[in-house]
Amino acid sequence: MSHTVLLIQPGGVESRTFSDFDTVEQCIEGVCNIYEKHLEQLNSDNSTITYTMQELFEFMDQLNDIVCLVYEKSTNSYCPCPKQWIKKKMYEFFEDSAVRQN
């Protein structure tokens, strides 16, 4: 369990925001929630929203910046983790979820 800070900049500098989570997994879920809210805004007349991991990754690629700061207990500091790391963790998260459902 590592405290994780999600830093996102969807557009210009004024759009910077952050969220913090108790775990990396909660942070990954948080990124999914942000994308789902974005889809809800685009498709307000649809009660059901579905998407692929590829579509989620394309959304992430459109952001000016997205990075996680993950707390490392051994160094008592936060380690920056780039977009590719987030995508890898996201893939692992969904893969684990699919295994648990079967």
Backbone bond lengths (Angstrom), bond angles and torsions (degrees), N, CA, C in turn:
res aa  C-N    CA-C-N  psi(-1)  N-CA   C-N-CA  omega(-1)  CA-C   N-CA-C  phi
1 M - - - 1.447 - - 1.527 108.02 -
2 S 1.337 115.01 113.29 1.461 119.98 -179.05 1.517 110.13 -125.56
3 H 1.317 114.84 124.06 1.455 119.26 176.33 1.523 108.01 -56.18
4 T 1.339 116.82 136.26 1.460 122.02 -175.79 1.517 109.93 -134.13
5 V 1.321 115.92 133.43 1.457 122.62 176.20 1.519 107.23 -109.97
6 L 1.328 116.10 127.25 1.454 122.63 178.22 1.523 108.13 -101.22
7 L 1.325 116.61 121.77 1.456 122.30 177.25 1.526 108.38 -109.73
8 I 1.323 116.46 126.31 1.468 121.08 -177.89 1.517 109.23 -131.41
9 Q 1.323 114.91 138.53 1.461 121.49 172.37 1.530 107.14 -132.11
10 P 1.354 117.07 93.24 1.463 120.24 -177.51 1.525 113.13 -67.80
11 G 1.329 116.93 -38.22 1.458 121.16 -176.79 1.511 110.91 -130.98
12 G 1.322 115.64 -125.16 1.454 121.21 179.81 1.515 112.39 -71.42
13 V 1.323 114.96 178.54 1.465 121.91 -176.72 1.530 111.89 -54.50
14 E 1.340 116.40 -37.59 1.468 120.05 -178.33 1.525 113.42 -66.72
15 S 1.332 117.48 -12.50 1.465 120.24 -178.55 1.526 113.05 -91.65
16 R 1.312 117.54 2.12 1.475 120.19 -179.47 1.527 110.68 -61.29
17 T 1.320 114.24 140.57 1.464 119.89 177.05 1.524 108.88 -152.48
18 F 1.315 114.99 164.75 1.466 119.02 176.53 1.520 109.41 -142.26
19 S 1.318 114.51 157.25 1.465 122.99 173.66 1.519 106.58 -139.62
20 D 1.320 116.16 148.39 1.462 117.13 175.65 1.520 110.14 -120.70
21 F 1.321 114.41 149.95 1.460 122.91 -174.21 1.520 109.42 -137.02
22 D 1.316 115.50 154.48 1.468 120.50 179.19 1.522 112.35 -73.21
23 T 1.337 117.11 -27.62 1.464 120.76 -177.11 1.531 110.35 -139.57
24 V 1.321 115.33 162.54 1.464 121.18 174.61 1.528 109.67 -61.48
25 E 1.333 117.24 -40.64 1.463 121.45 -178.88 1.527 111.32 -60.76
26 Q 1.325 116.62 -42.45 1.465 119.96 177.47 1.524 110.66 -64.28
27 C 1.314 116.79 -35.41 1.464 120.91 177.61 1.529 110.09 -64.73
28 I 1.322 117.12 -43.61 1.467 121.11 178.83 1.525 109.42 -61.02
29 E 1.316 117.08 -43.43 1.463 120.57 175.86 1.525 110.37 -61.22
30 G 1.325 116.80 -37.03 1.459 121.22 178.38 1.520 112.07 -62.83
31 V 1.330 117.46 -40.42 1.464 121.05 177.06 1.532 109.47 -63.12
32 C 1.322 116.56 -42.94 1.474 120.50 177.51 1.529 110.45 -61.03
33 N 1.320 116.81 -41.84 1.472 120.65 179.04 1.525 111.55 -62.34
34 I 1.318 116.54 -39.19 1.468 120.23 178.03 1.528 109.61 -62.40
35 Y 1.329 117.21 -44.47 1.458 120.67 179.00 1.532 110.93 -65.14
36 E 1.321 116.92 -41.39 1.464 120.35 179.66 1.534 111.14 -63.27
37 K 1.325 117.35 -38.97 1.472 120.31 176.24 1.525 110.53 -64.57
38 H 1.315 116.30 -38.68 1.468 121.26 176.64 1.532 109.86 -61.09
39 L 1.327 116.69 -44.91 1.470 120.71 178.98 1.523 111.22 -64.68
40 E 1.325 117.26 -38.50 1.464 121.08 178.48 1.524 110.85 -61.78
41 Q 1.325 116.44 -38.93 1.463 120.04 178.57 1.527 110.92 -66.38
42 L 1.331 116.11 -38.20 1.464 120.30 -179.90 1.526 112.29 -74.07
43 N 1.324 116.63 -29.66 1.471 122.51 -174.87 1.515 110.62 -125.41
44 S 1.317 117.31 54.68 1.463 121.10 -174.39 1.530 112.91 -62.81
45 D 1.328 117.81 -20.05 1.463 120.56 -179.96 1.524 112.32 -87.00
46 N 1.325 117.72 -5.47 1.461 122.05 -179.79 1.518 110.41 -98.99
47 S 1.328 117.73 129.07 1.461 120.24 179.79 1.526 111.92 -85.73
48 T 1.341 116.57 -19.30 1.458 121.15 -179.82 1.520 109.36 -118.97
49 I 1.310 115.28 131.27 1.457 120.43 179.44 1.523 108.25 -121.07
50 T 1.314 115.04 128.71 1.461 120.48 175.56 1.529 107.96 -128.32
51 Y 1.320 115.07 153.82 1.461 119.99 178.90 1.517 109.42 -158.94
52 T 1.316 114.09 160.41 1.462 120.13 177.46 1.530 108.94 -99.64
53 M 1.305 115.19 164.95 1.445 119.66 176.98 1.529 109.51 -64.17
54 Q 1.324 117.24 -35.40 1.463 121.06 178.22 1.531 110.79 -60.68
55 E 1.325 116.77 -42.67 1.466 120.79 178.34 1.529 110.95 -64.28
56 L 1.319 116.18 -39.51 1.466 120.48 177.16 1.527 110.54 -63.53
57 F 1.333 117.06 -42.84 1.460 120.96 178.45 1.524 111.27 -64.67
58 E 1.330 117.53 -38.19 1.466 121.00 177.62 1.534 110.39 -63.98
59 F 1.330 116.67 -38.69 1.463 120.82 175.66 1.524 109.91 -61.08
60 M 1.321 116.38 -45.77 1.458 120.64 179.80 1.531 110.80 -61.77
61 D 1.338 116.99 -37.81 1.459 121.09 179.97 1.524 111.99 -67.24
62 Q 1.324 117.22 -24.68 1.462 120.92 179.70 1.535 112.67 -79.46
63 L 1.318 117.05 -16.32 1.461 120.80 178.34 1.523 109.58 -70.63
64 N 1.315 117.04 143.83 1.470 119.60 175.80 1.519 110.89 -61.69
65 D 1.335 116.40 -37.85 1.461 119.61 179.05 1.521 110.08 -160.69
66 I 1.306 115.30 144.87 1.464 122.25 172.28 1.532 106.36 -150.97
67 V 1.321 115.61 129.44 1.460 120.91 -178.21 1.525 108.73 -151.13
68 C 1.313 116.30 151.31 1.465 121.83 174.36 1.521 108.77 -112.11
69 L 1.304 115.46 142.26 1.456 122.21 170.76 1.525 105.83 -110.85
70 V 1.321 116.45 112.58 1.464 121.80 -175.14 1.529 109.11 -107.88
71 Y 1.319 114.65 127.29 1.464 120.37 -178.26 1.523 110.50 -69.57
72 E 1.320 114.94 128.84 1.463 122.51 176.48 1.524 108.24 -109.86
73 K 1.322 115.58 109.04 1.460 120.24 -176.29 1.531 112.00 -61.42
74 S 1.336 116.94 -37.36 1.462 120.48 -176.11 1.530 112.67 -63.18
75 T 1.325 117.20 -30.03 1.466 120.81 -179.81 1.528 112.33 -108.39
76 N 1.335 115.74 -4.62 1.459 121.60 -177.55 1.533 111.16 52.99
77 S 1.346 114.29 45.58 1.458 119.70 -179.02 1.534 109.50 -149.96
78 Y 1.314 115.42 171.39 1.462 121.35 178.59 1.522 109.56 -101.86
79 C 1.308 115.33 131.11 1.455 122.29 -179.84 1.534 108.94 -99.59
80 P 1.349 118.82 124.38 1.461 119.72 178.32 1.531 110.71 -74.09
81 C 1.326 115.37 134.77 1.464 121.72 -179.62 1.523 108.19 -124.87
82 P 1.346 117.99 120.19 1.466 121.77 -173.09 1.527 113.45 -76.93
83 K 1.304 114.53 178.93 1.465 123.14 -177.70 1.535 112.10 -53.60
84 Q 1.327 117.89 -43.84 1.470 120.66 -178.81 1.522 110.96 -62.08
85 W 1.309 117.58 -37.34 1.461 121.86 177.05 1.529 109.68 -64.25
86 I 1.335 116.43 -43.17 1.470 120.87 179.09 1.525 109.72 -60.80
87 K 1.332 116.61 -44.27 1.473 120.62 179.14 1.526 110.89 -61.28
88 K 1.323 116.71 -42.19 1.472 120.53 178.48 1.528 110.40 -61.52
89 K 1.330 116.60 -46.35 1.469 120.57 179.04 1.523 110.86 -63.75
90 M 1.329 116.33 -36.23 1.457 120.91 178.81 1.526 110.48 -64.52
91 Y 1.325 115.80 -44.41 1.464 120.96 177.92 1.530 110.16 -59.70
92 E 1.325 116.94 -46.22 1.466 121.52 178.61 1.530 111.01 -61.81
93 F 1.332 116.49 -40.67 1.460 121.94 -179.96 1.531 110.46 -61.04
94 F 1.350 116.33 -48.29 1.457 119.78 -179.18 1.521 111.58 -68.91
95 E 1.312 117.04 -35.36 1.458 120.66 177.85 1.527 110.21 -63.73
96 D 1.331 116.54 -44.66 1.467 121.09 177.59 1.530 111.12 -63.27
97 S 1.332 117.30 -39.52 1.461 121.68 178.82 1.506 111.01 -63.07
98 A 1.334 116.58 -41.03 1.476 120.85 -179.49 1.526 110.12 -66.14
99 V 1.328 117.79 -39.33 1.467 121.40 179.22 1.523 110.14 -65.08
100 R 1.341 117.08 -42.01 1.475 120.72 -179.34 1.530 111.34 -65.39
101 Q 1.340 117.49 -29.46 1.463 120.35 -178.38 1.520 111.30 -76.19
102 N 1.330 117.67 -23.18 1.478 119.93 -177.92 1.471 112.39 -89.34
